[in-house]
């Protein structure tokens, strides 16, 4: 799975949780509906889809499609 494929899947997950299309630039700062509850729902959905687990320290930092994509790409490479 390459970074573009990961990014597309992450954007689709975010869109499903937020209930509207989002692009690769979506983040908690740019999406008004991406509140703390939606953030946890996105994290759980990403964990389920990719078979990963975020630590308590990582969860707050996974605040954008780009950051999630970067993290997942690094996990794929390790």
C-alpha positions in Angstrom: 0.0 0.0 0.0 1.6 3.3 -1.1 1.1 6.7 0.5 -1.5 7.8 -2.0 -3.6 4.7 -1.3 -3.2 5.3 2.5 -4.1 9.0 2.1 -7.2 8.1 0.1 -8.4 5.5 2.7 -7.7 7.9 5.6 -9.7 10.7 3.8 -12.5 8.3 3.1 -12.6 7.3 6.8 -12.6 10.9 7.9 -15.4 11.8 5.4 -17.5 8.9 6.7 -17.1 10.0 10.3 -17.6 13.7 9.6 -20.5 13.0 7.2 -19.1 15.1 4.3 -16.3 14.9 1.7 -12.8 15.9 3.0 -9.5 16.3 1.1 -6.0 15.5 1.9 -5.6 18.9 3.7 -8.3 18.1 6.3 -7.4 18.5 9.9 -9.0 19.4 13.3 -8.0 23.0 12.6 -9.7 23.2 9.2 -12.8 21.0 9.8 -15.4 22.6 12.1 -17.1 19.3 12.8 -13.8 17.5 13.8 -14.4 17.9 17.5 -13.1 15.7 20.3 -15.8 13.0 19.9 -15.3 12.8 16.1 -11.5 12.7 16.6 -11.9 9.5 18.7 -14.3 8.0 16.2 -11.7 8.7 13.4 -8.9 7.2 15.5 -11.0 4.0 16.2 -12.0 3.7 12.5 -8.4 4.1 11.3 -7.2 1.6 13.9 -9.8 -0.9 12.7 -9.2 -0.4 9.0 -5.4 -0.5 9.2 -5.0 -3.0 12.1 -2.9 -0.6 14.2 -3.2 0.7 17.7 -2.3 4.3 18.7 -0.9 5.0 22.2 -2.5 7.5 24.5 0.4 9.9 23.6 -0.1 9.5 19.9 -3.9 10.0 19.8 -3.8 13.8 20.2 -1.1 14.2 17.5 -3.1 12.3 14.9 -5.0 15.4 14.0 -5.0 15.5 10.2 -5.2 13.4 7.2 -1.6 14.2 6.4 -0.4 13.2 9.9 -2.3 10.0 9.9 -1.0 9.2 6.4 2.6 9.9 7.5 2.3 7.7 10.6 0.7 4.8 8.7 3.3 5.0 6.0 6.0 4.8 8.6 4.3 1.8 10.3 4.1 0.1 6.9 7.8 0.6 6.3 8.9 -0.8 9.7 
